Amino acid sequence: MALQAVIPLFPKFTALDGIGPYEVLQRTPDIDVTFIGHERGEIRSENGFLGITRDATFEEIPHPDLIVFPGGVGTRPLVHDDRVLDWVRTAHETTRFTTSVCTGSIVLGAAGLLDGLTATTHWGAYDALEATGATPVSDRVVEHLDRRIITAAGVSSGIDMALRLMELLFDRVAAEASQLMIEYDPQPPFDAGAVAKAGPDVMPRVVEWAAARE
């Protein structure tokens, strides 16, 4: 029987946070991926440009094998959403792994899963993560295998995390097969993917664009 992976979606989620891991995990016939949420039906990403259909509610899949909780500005209300937090706590009791991408980790933290643990998120949300009881670190992927918890940093790091999941669930060959199928061979034309690497003109542009989206 295939493993059941779920990717929760909510208003103003970040698309690649969920779609990156989805592209990795769905390559094997041994994993079924379902997008879930508060209700069935279409939900829109943070800029409203992209809609994805949720095929089940939280309650319809109470015990998934894998959770990949994406981030986005829409995670902020979820830290006060008892329905979501209760589902995360209950589902985590029986998952193979409970994981997050970007600010999805603040939802795991708000559910009490990261108390006293190192964890990661987007570099702009370390304070929000720390407020949940976790210790933010800048690593791209942070594992606590004894707790069955893995957190990934911002957006694109979810692909790295999902490849690691493939190795943990199956073997290295499975992970490499998924990597080859999506032709994940990063050779970016620029080297500004971390705060420490970005030039002095880059951060002001990031702030400008973020403010324009608020």
Secondary structure, DSSP 8 states (H G I E B T S, - for coil): --EEEEEE--TTB-HHHHHHHHHHHTTSTTEEEEEEESSSEEEEBTTSS-EEEE-EEGGG-SS-SEEEE--STTHHHHTT-HHHHHHHHHHHTT-SEEEEETTHHHHHHHTTTTTT-EE---GGGHHHHHTTT-EE---SEEEETTTTEEEE-STTHHHHHHHHHHHHHT-HHHHHHHHHHTT-----S---SSGGGS-TTHHHHHHHHHHHH-
